[in-house]
């Protein structure tokens, strides 16, 4: 005997309701399940401007990615934590982002000491760590195998060669003094600068250190002056670098200063005073001058999203935006190629990136086992402050 069942209106309504609930649950589950990108950086204090520039670079990239459908069919979400430029706080923040927020990729380390503190943690947790700022050589050259640390930023040992070449070319420098912050970043640069000088058969006339909270470095500078230095190599973040300039003013010593990019990290033009522009420092990008199609696109996106950005003058420091934007786009390619948010799969997918039209440059195989830095000496721009603007040295203000 054949049995038949004709659903009643009540059954149909119940079924429709169940389907609607299931669809709504599925949609909300997808909406609540983004791919999280973590950021640990200084969001307060003297380097807060740098942390904000990294945030903006990541945000512009993530907005662009989400406008195209996200990654792996999921939206991308940025989750930030403030490390206050403190290594211990950076480690706590990184642990929270890795273990509680389950980020797929962690960005961060504005300061080399903070990055170096995070490196063992990410290698142990097998979470890719992308550095958009801190330049200490040991961050990526850390001895880990496998190594989960990548970088789109300057590298001290490469910058140091560039600092020497620039000082010789621009100032005819022959006698070099070093004035360096007394921390692992300063140590990384001291080693790199000695190596760069030695490669040319030269030696520094003196090396002096200062603490991050020093307000007077006249004694150290006086020793370098007495040693006959005709050019200074400077490595330090915004505050102490500004104190170096003000100490030089008090001494009345007009000596060229060739610096790593620490002055770009905040209100250096304001803090250092009228002679801030005498410090020439390295950057990886400038929004001044002719732009590539990617540069025009990013500049337009910054203007559209941030009311304070009217033009290149308002993107300070540009290096944070540019490095973070390119780093995020490369990370997105790795996640898509990996087909998952598994950390080791993403790590290996970084090595498979062949070409990428980035903001800073066109990347051709940016990463490989044993080579985790995407930028080279050809990717640096020399700049200085003109008022509160960071301009390329060879560009008329």
HELIX and SHEET records of a PDB file:
HELIX    1   1 UNK A    9  UNK A   31  1                                  23    
HELIX    2   2 UNK A   48  UNK A   67  1                                  20    
HELIX    3   3 UNK A   87  UNK A   95  1                                   9    
HELIX    4   4 UNK A   96  UNK A  100  3                                   5    
HELIX    5   5 UNK A  112  UNK A  125  1                                  14    
HELIX    6   6 UNK A  137  UNK A  140  1                                   4    
HELIX    7   7 UNK A  156  UNK A  171  1                                  16    
HELIX    8   8 UNK A  184  UNK A  199  1                                  16    
HELIX    9   9 UNK A  218  UNK A  226  1                                   9    
HELIX   10  10 UNK A  238  UNK A  251  1                                  14    
HELIX   11  11 UNK A  261  UNK A  265  5                                   5    
HELIX   12  12 UNK A  268  UNK A  272  1                                   5    
HELIX   13  13 UNK A  274  UNK A  278  5                                   5    
HELIX   14  14 UNK A  293  UNK A  305  1                                  13    
HELIX   15  15 UNK A  312  UNK A  314  5                                   3    
HELIX   16  16 UNK A  318  UNK A  338  1                                  21    
HELIX   17  17 UNK A  343  UNK A  351  1                                   9    
HELIX   18  18 UNK A  377  UNK A  379  5                                   3    
SHEET    1   A 5 UNK A  76  UNK A  82  0                                        
SHEET    2   A 5 UNK A  35  UNK A  41  1                                        
SHEET    3   A 5 UNK A 105  UNK A 108  1                                        
SHEET    4   A 5 UNK A 128  UNK A 131  1                                        
SHEET    5   A 5 UNK A 149  UNK A 151  1                                        
SHEET    1   B 7 UNK A 206  UNK A 210  0                                        
SHEET    2   B 7 UNK A 176  UNK A 181  1                                        
SHEET    3   B 7 UNK A 231  UNK A 235  1                                        
SHEET    4   B 7 UNK A 256  UNK A 259  1                                        
SHEET    5   B 7 UNK A 279  UNK A 283  1                                        
SHEET    6   B 7 UNK A 381  UNK A 386 -1                                        
SHEET    7   B 7 UNK A 389  UNK A 392 -1                                        
SHEET    1   C 2 UNK A 355  UNK A 357  0                                        
SHEET    2   C 2 UNK A 362  UNK A 364 -1                                        
END                                                                             
